[in-house]
Amino acid sequence: MSIIPLIAYLIGSVPSAYLIVKLFTGKNITAEGSGNVGAMNSYESTGKKHIGLLVFGADFLKGLVPLLLLQIIDAGQIEMSLAGIFLIVGHNFSVFLNFKGGKGLATALGVFATINLFPIIVWVAVWVSSFKFLFKDINKANIAATTSLLSVWLLPDSLLHDCAIMSSDPLLVRIMVSVIASLIMFKHIKDIKEIMAK
């Protein structure tokens, strides 16, 4: 079990945005725009929608594929949960980029898509509604949607079971979702400070 978090961290650390933007434009994404190594900054810094979509897809698969492989080899629930968390840690604090990285949203969606659909349903619903009707601001919508993930603690176990992709202890699901939400929120601290300053 001890090697799984390390492998997950290294996989998560693969800097998809850096590699894709470098390949297509020659730019260093860490020195462009917000410096965030993710899909949105890739799109905003290059002005090319297909680059943003490629980065999003690569980051999503970075969360999805490793956990699918762990399912195939019949890894335990604790191993799956730890792997999901450390994939996000790697993405957000990549060892290959001096511990810089993205915000973890696309990779988190990939992780959740292998374990439980509830975080995806809630995140998308809150993001769309808050962006469309409240903020008209992507970062504010991200923060609202990520905060809403903590509602996983209010759900009855039966509903978590209904949304499960793989059978998991509801407590483990709640802990994993909460830790991942915290990792995402940590990467939004700068945005939160800017919002509060305004």
Sequence and secondary structure as in RCSB ss.txt:
>XXXX:A:sequence
MSIIPLIAYLIGSVPSAYLIVKLFTGKNITAEGSGNVGAMNSYESTGKKHIGLLVFGADFLKGLVPLLLLQIIDA
GQIEMSLAGIFLIVGHNFSVFLNFKGGKGLATALGVFATINLFPIIVWVAVWVSSFKFLFKDINKANIAATTSLL
SVWLLPDSLLHDCAIMSSDPLLVRIMVSVIASLIMFKHIKDIKEIMAK
>XXXX:A:secstr
 THHHHHHHHHHHS HHHHHHHHHH   GGGSTT   SHHHHHHHH  HHHHHHHHHHHHHHHHHHHHHHHHTT 
 HHHHHHHHHHHHHHHHTBGGGTTB   SHHHHHHHHHHHBSHHHHHHHHHHHHHIIIII  HHHHHHHHHHHGG
GGGGS HHHHHHTBSS   HHHHHHHHHHHHHHHHHTTHHHHHHHHH 
